[in-house]
């Protein structure tokens, strides 16, 4: 059963601090609701605190808020070859998210539903608060968009594709604030969940009509972010033209980064093509802990566990700016793994977290138009991105050739940003992994440079896990792809 577990600043903290992003984990019943929600300034602090909770809550070191969702999604996909060292090796092996008793399963469920409950409180109470009506609309719009974002994740990872079965029962819907007496809801269908998501996002567009986000505060939700979430939603539900149009609206004010900036490390929210992200500071840096898994080249990184599948490199043209990020590792214990040096810590060992970029929107445009049969528009969107990355342009082929080129471009461009498993689920695809060996089954040899500068030949390392835990081959629509509902939740909510 969902319990009343909203995380906010106390009234005393509101008076003592000028930093609206600080977050204390005091339960709602520590301060009367009449005080918490009495004015728009307090409610804005609830919104900011909820965002911080989503991103900066440590369940374990391998579960630092929402970034753990993104890392998990990529670890369970095709193109990240996770080493044996810590963190996401169980997700990579499909033994963790399938298991209703694991800490990560409980963490993800708790994270999303606590954010949903915070948003429900804001939506229910902001109209009665003292303050400017435009500010109230902004706060309600941001709460509705954030609630939609959480339900979009639940719809994505807890059931198969909407296009497979929109009547499939998935997770409960809560749209009102909960208390310890709240009765647990039954599972809703995907159709019901996506209806709520679309309604919330359309409402958010209207409510945020007069809101202009400060350019340095990309963590705040504005109409560009909402349009991006609508684009993702429409892509999931097969509303192809609407997906393309929403994506175009989302990226309208964002340009693609210059090719030279692609190797900067994907660590700075002020990158010109970042639409939505979570900033990190020396004092608030929990979310950037996952750079220790992603960053496989900085000396200050620790785990070096998200290596690239060597076959992934074959997708890239030689002159593609992204191709230069590959390097065979020559360090002891990692010899022969293929680094993909996309993510790098800043010099102070923190890194901002990317949630949404213009590049993703171009790819949604391309896919939406391609699936709707508008080939010319699809090729234009795809080639706009390819040209920015100095890749060979798509010049022609069948409709299926175009669609496959777009889906592969998503894998190339969005590697490490959390889209691998979600794309497999929504397209009803399957994980693709194979051993990196020659035609005779022998390990492929590669040259590496050792720490002392000498060169030597070693066995290349690729995927370790090539089948599901039961020994069966990877297939589409496997139960192993879905996230389990925590055992504790099913025990407490008999209506599930």
C-alpha positions in Angstrom: 0.0 0.0 0.0 1.3 3.5 -0.8 1.9 5.3 2.4 2.2 9.1 3.1 5.9 9.6 2.6 6.4 13.1 1.2 9.9 14.6 1.5 10.0 18.4 2.1 11.8 21.1 3.9 10.6 22.0 7.3 9.2 25.5 7.9 12.2 26.3 10.1 14.5 25.4 7.2 12.4 27.6 4.9 13.2 30.5 7.1 16.9 29.7 7.6 18.0 28.8 4.1 18.0 30.7 0.8 18.7 27.6 -1.2 15.5 26.3 -2.6 17.1 23.0 -3.8 18.2 21.9 -0.4 16.3 18.8 0.8 15.6 17.4 4.2 13.9 14.1 4.5 11.3 15.0 7.1 7.9 13.2 6.7 4.9 15.3 6.0 3.4 14.8 9.4 6.4 16.6 11.0 4.7 19.9 10.0 1.0 20.6 9.5 -0.1 20.6 5.9 -1.6 24.0 6.5 1.9 25.4 6.9 3.5 23.4 4.2 1.1 24.3 1.5 0.0 27.8 2.7 1.8 29.8 0.0 3.4 29.4 -3.3 6.9 29.9 -2.0 6.5 26.9 0.3 5.0 24.8 -2.5 7.9 25.7 -4.8 10.2 24.3 -2.1 8.2 21.1 -2.1 8.6 20.9 -5.9 12.4 21.5 -5.7 12.7 19.1 -2.8 10.8 16.4 -4.7 13.2 16.9 -7.7 16.2 16.5 -5.3 14.6 13.4 -3.8 14.2 11.9 -7.2 17.8 12.5 -8.1 19.8 12.6 -4.9 18.5 9.8 -2.7 21.0 7.1 -1.9 19.3 3.7 -1.5 22.8 2.1 -2.0 25.9 3.4 -3.8 24.7 1.7 -6.9 21.2 3.2 -6.5 21.7 7.0 -6.4 18.2 8.2 -7.4 16.9 8.2 -10.9 20.3 7.9 -12.5 20.2 4.2 -11.4 17.1 3.7 -13.6 19.1 4.9 -16.6 22.2 2.8 -15.8 20.0 -0.2 -15.3 18.2 0.2 -18.6 21.5 0.3 -20.5 23.1 -2.5 -18.5 20.2 -4.8 -19.6 20.5 -3.9 -23.2 22.8 -4.8 -26.1 25.6 -2.4 -26.3 27.0 -2.0 -22.8 29.4 -4.8 -21.9 29.3 -4.7 -18.1 32.5 -5.9 -16.4 32.4 -8.1 -13.3 33.1 -5.1 -11.0 30.2 -4.0 -8.9 27.1 -2.0 -9.4 25.0 -3.3 -12.4 26.4 -6.7 -13.0 23.2 -8.4 -11.7 21.0 -6.2 -13.8 23.2 -7.0 -16.8 22.7 -10.7 -16.0 18.9 -10.4 -15.7 18.9 -11.8 -12.2 18.0 -8.6 -10.3 15.0 -6.7 -11.7 13.2 -10.0 -12.2 13.5 -10.7 -8.5 10.8 -9.1 -6.3 13.0 -9.2 -3.2 16.0 -7.2 -4.4 17.0 -3.8 -3.1 17.0 -2.2 -6.5 13.4 -3.4 -7.2 12.2 -1.9 -3.9 14.3 1.3 -4.5 12.8 2.0 -7.9 9.2 1.5 -6.8 9.7 3.6 -3.7 11.4 6.4 -5.7 8.6 6.8 -8.3 5.6 6.5 -6.0 7.0 8.9 -3.4 7.5 11.5 -6.2 4.0 10.8 -7.4 2.6 11.3 -4.0 4.4 14.6 -3.6 3.1 15.7 -6.9 -0.4 14.7 -6.0 -0.2 16.9 -2.9 0.9 19.9 -4.9 -1.8 19.4 -7.5 -4.5 19.0 -4.9 -3.5 22.0 -2.7 -1.8 24.7 -4.7 -5.0 26.3 -5.8 -5.9 27.2 -2.2 -2.5 28.6 -1.4 -1.7 32.3 -1.1 0.2 33.8 -3.9 0.3 34.8 -7.6 -2.0 32.9 -9.9 0.6 32.6 -12.6 3.0 31.1 -10.1 0.3 28.6 -9.0 -0.2 27.5 -12.6 3.6 27.1 -13.0 3.8 24.9 -9.9 0.8 22.8 -10.8 2.1 22.4 -14.4 5.5 21.2 -13.2 3.9 18.8 -10.7 1.6 17.3 -13.4 4.6 16.9 -15.8 6.7 15.3 -13.1 3.9 12.9 -12.2 3.5 12.0 -15.9 7.2 11.4 -16.1 7.0 8.9 -13.2 4.0 7.1 -14.7 5.7 7.0 -18.0 8.6 5.1 -16.4 6.1 2.7 -14.7 4.3 2.1 -18.0 7.6 1.5 -19.8 9.4 -0.9 -17.4 6.6 -2.8 -15.6 4.7 -4.0 -18.7 5.4 -4.9 -22.3 4.7 -2.5 -25.2 1.4 -0.6 -25.4 1.4 -1.7 -29.0 1.4 -5.3 -27.9 -1.5 -5.1 -25.5 -2.9 -1.8 -24.3 -5.3 -3.7 -22.0 -2.4 -5.3 -20.0 -2.6 -4.7 -16.3 0.5 -2.9 -15.1 0.7 -0.8 -11.9 -1.7 1.1 -9.6 -2.7 4.7 -10.4 -2.8 7.2 -7.5 -3.9 10.7 -8.3 -4.8 11.9 -4.8 -2.6 12.4 -1.7 -2.3 9.2 0.3 -2.2 8.6 4.0 -1.5 5.6 6.2 -5.2 4.7 5.9 -5.3 4.8 2.1 -6.4 1.6 0.6 -4.1 0.1 -2.0 -5.3 0.3 -5.6 -5.5 -2.5 -8.1 -3.4 -2.6 -11.2 -4.5 -0.2 -14.0 -4.3 -1.1 -17.7 -1.7 0.5 -19.9 -4.5 2.3 -21.7 -5.6 3.9 -18.4 -2.0 4.9 -17.4 -1.2 6.4 -20.8 -4.5 8.3 -20.8 -3.4 9.9 -17.5 0.1 10.6 -18.8 -1.3 12.4 -21.9 -3.8 14.3 -19.9 -1.2 15.5 -17.4 1.2 16.6 -20.1 -1.5 18.4 -22.1 -2.5 20.2 -18.9 1.1 21.0 -18.1 1.5 22.6 -21.6 -1.4 25.0 -20.8 -0.4 25.7 -17.2 3.2 26.5 -18.2 2.2 28.8 -21.1 3.4 31.9 -19.3 6.5 30.4 -17.7 9.9 31.2 -18.9 12.7 29.0 -17.4 15.9 30.7 -16.4 18.6 29.5 -18.9 20.8 28.3 -16.1 18.1 26.2 -14.4 17.6 23.3 -16.8 16.3 21.1 -14.0 13.1 23.0 -14.0 10.3 21.7 -16.2 9.1 24.1 -18.9 7.1 23.6 -22.1 10.1 22.3 -24.0 10.5 19.5 -21.4 6.8 18.8 -21.5 6.8 18.5 -25.3 9.8 16.2 -25.1 7.9 14.0 -22.6 4.9 14.0 -25.0 7.1 13.0 -27.8 8.3 10.0 -25.9 4.8 9.1 -24.8 3.4 9.3 -28.4 6.3 7.2 -29.6 5.3 4.5 -27.1 1.6 4.6 -28.0 2.1 4.7 -31.8 0.9 8.2 -32.4 3.6 8.7 -35.0 2.9 12.2 -36.4 2.1 13.6 -32.9 5.4 12.2 -31.7 7.3 13.9 -34.5 5.5 17.2 -34.0 6.0 17.2 -30.2 9.7 16.4 -30.7 10.1 19.3 -33.1 8.4 21.6 -30.6 10.7 20.4 -27.8 13.9 21.0 -29.7 12.9 24.3 -31.4 15.1 26.5 -29.2 18.0 24.0 -28.9 20.7 23.5 -31.4 22.9 20.4 -31.9 26.3 20.8 -30.2 29.3 21.4 -32.5 31.2 18.2 -33.3 34.2 19.2 -31.3 32.1 19.3 -28.1 31.0 15.7 -28.3 34.2 14.6 -26.5 33.8 17.0 -23.6 32.3 14.3 -21.4 28.5 14.8 -21.3 28.9 16.3 -17.9 27.7 19.9 -18.2 24.0 21.0 -18.1 24.9 24.2 -20.1 25.6 22.1 -23.2 23.6 23.9 -25.9 21.5 20.8 -26.8 20.6 19.7 -23.3 16.9 20.4 -22.8 16.5 18.9 -19.4 19.1 17.8 -16.8 20.1 17.7 -13.2 23.0 19.9 -12.1 25.6 18.8 -9.6 27.7 20.8 -7.2 30.5 20.0 -4.7 27.9 20.0 -2.0 25.1 18.2 -3.9 26.6 15.5 -6.0 24.9 12.2 -5.2 23.5 11.7 -8.7 27.0 11.9 -10.3 28.2 8.9 -8.4 27.0 6.9 -11.4 29.8 8.5 -13.5 32.1 6.0 -11.6 30.3 3.3 -13.7 30.1 5.3 -17.0 33.5 7.0 -17.0 36.0 4.5 -18.2 39.0 6.8 -18.9 39.4 9.4 -16.1 41.9 8.5 -13.4 39.5 9.6 -10.7 36.8 7.1 -11.8 36.6 4.0 -9.8 34.5 1.1 -11.3 35.1 1.4 -15.1 32.3 -1.1 -15.5 30.3 0.2 -18.5 32.5 -0.9 -21.4 31.3 -1.1 -25.0 30.4 -4.2 -26.9 33.1 -4.4 -29.5 30.5 -5.1 -32.2 28.9 -1.7 -31.2 31.9 0.1 -32.8 31.0 -1.4 -36.2 28.0 0.9 -36.4 30.2 4.0 -36.7 31.7 5.4 -39.9 35.4 6.1 -39.7 35.0 9.9 -39.9 32.1 10.0 -37.4 33.1 12.2 -34.5 31.8 9.5 -32.1 34.1 6.9 -33.6 37.1 8.6 -32.0 35.8 7.9 -28.5 36.7 4.2 -28.7 39.9 2.9 -27.2 41.1 -0.6 -26.2 41.9 -0.7 -22.5 45.5 -1.6 -21.6 45.3 -1.3 -17.8 45.8 -4.4 -15.6 42.5 -6.1 -14.8 40.8 -4.4 -17.8 43.1 -5.4 -20.6 41.1 -5.9 -23.8 37.9 -4.2 -22.9 36.7 -1.6 -25.3 36.3 1.9 -23.7 33.7 4.3 -25.1 34.9 7.6 -23.7 31.6 9.5 -23.9 31.1 10.3 -20.2 33.9 11.9 -18.2 34.0 13.4 -14.8 34.7 17.1 -14.5 38.0 18.0 -12.8 36.3 18.0 -9.4 34.9 14.5 -9.9 31.3 15.5 -10.4 29.1 15.5 -13.5 25.7 16.9 -14.4 23.1 14.3 -15.5 21.5 14.6 -18.9 17.7 13.8 -19.1 16.8 15.1 -22.5 18.7 16.4 -25.5 17.8 17.9 -28.9 19.5 14.9 -30.5 16.9 12.6 -29.0 14.1 14.8 -30.4 15.6 14.7 -33.9 15.6 10.9 -33.6 11.9 10.8 -32.4 11.0 13.1 -35.3 12.8 10.8 -37.7 11.1 7.6 -36.3 7.7 9.2 -36.1 7.8 10.4 -39.7 9.2 7.1 -40.9 6.6 5.0 -39.3 3.9 7.4 -40.6 5.2 7.0 -44.1 6.5 10.5 -44.5 9.9 9.4 -45.8 11.3 12.8 -46.8 10.8 14.4 -43.4 12.2 11.3 -41.7 15.4 11.4 -43.8 15.8 15.1 -43.2 15.6 14.7 -39.4 18.0 11.7 -39.4 20.5 13.4 -41.7 20.4 16.7 -39.6 21.8 14.7 -36.7 24.2 12.6 -38.8 25.6 15.7 -40.4 26.2 17.2 -37.0 28.2 14.1 -36.0 30.1 14.1 -39.3 28.6 10.7 -40.2 27.7 9.4 -43.7 24.2 10.6 -44.6 21.3 8.3 -45.4 20.8 8.5 -49.1 18.1 5.9 -49.8 16.7 2.5 -49.4 13.5 0.8 -48.4 11.1 2.0 -45.7 12.5 -0.8 -43.5 16.1 0.3 -44.3 15.3 3.8 -43.1 13.6 2.6 -39.9 16.5 0.3 -39.0 18.9 3.1 -39.7 17.0 5.4 -37.3 16.9 2.7 -34.6 20.6 2.0 -34.9 21.3 5.8 -34.8 19.4 5.8 -31.5 21.7 3.2 -30.1 24.8 5.1 -31.3 23.7 8.6 -30.2 22.0 7.7 -26.9 24.4 5.1 -25.6 24.7 5.4 -21.8 21.7 7.7 -21.4 19.2 5.1 -20.4 17.3 4.2 -23.5 18.5 0.7 -24.4 16.0 -1.5 -22.5 13.1 0.9 -23.0 13.6 0.9 -26.8 13.8 -2.9 -26.8 10.5 -3.1 -24.9 8.6 -0.5 -26.9 9.7 -1.9 -30.3 9.2 -5.5 -29.1 12.8 -6.2 -30.0 15.3 -8.4 -28.2 18.7 -8.1 -26.6 21.5 -8.8 -29.1 24.7 -10.1 -27.6 27.3 -12.5 -28.9 30.8 -13.5 -28.0 33.6 -11.5 -29.6 35.3 -14.4 -31.3 36.4 -15.2 -34.9 34.7 -17.7 -37.2 36.5 -20.6 -35.5 35.4 -19.5 -32.1 38.8 -18.2 -31.0 39.2 -15.0 -29.1 39.9 -12.0 -31.3 43.2 -10.3 -30.6 43.7 -6.6 -30.2 46.7 -4.3 -29.5 46.6 -2.3 -26.3 49.0 0.2 -24.7 50.1 -0.6 -21.2 50.6 2.0 -18.4 54.4 2.0 -19.1 53.7 3.0 -22.7 54.5 -0.4 -24.4 52.2 -2.2 -26.8 51.1 -5.7 -26.5 48.5 -8.1 -27.9 45.7 -9.4 -25.7 42.3 -11.1 -26.1 39.5 -8.7 -26.7 36.8 -8.7 -24.1 33.1 -8.4 -25.0 29.8 -9.5 -23.5 30.0 -12.0 -20.6 26.3 -12.8 -20.4 24.8 -14.2 -23.6 21.6 -15.8 -22.4 18.9 -15.5 -19.8 19.5 -17.0 -16.4 17.5 -20.1 -17.3 19.9 -20.8 -20.2 17.4 -19.8 -22.9 18.2 -17.4 -25.8 17.3 -13.8 -25.8 13.8 -13.3 -27.3 11.3 -10.5 -27.7 8.8 -9.8 -24.9 10.6 -11.8 -22.3 9.5 -11.5 -18.7 13.2 -11.0 -17.8 13.0 -7.6 -19.4 10.3 -6.3 -17.0 10.8 -4.8 -13.5 9.1 -6.7 -10.7 6.7 -5.2 -8.2 8.4 -5.5 -4.8 7.3 -8.4 -2.7 6.6 -6.1 0.2 4.1 -4.1 -1.9 2.2 -7.2 -3.0 2.0 -8.3 0.6 0.7 -4.9 1.8 -1.7 -4.3 -1.1 -4.0 -7.3 -1.6 -5.8 -5.5 -4.4 -2.8 -6.0 -6.6 
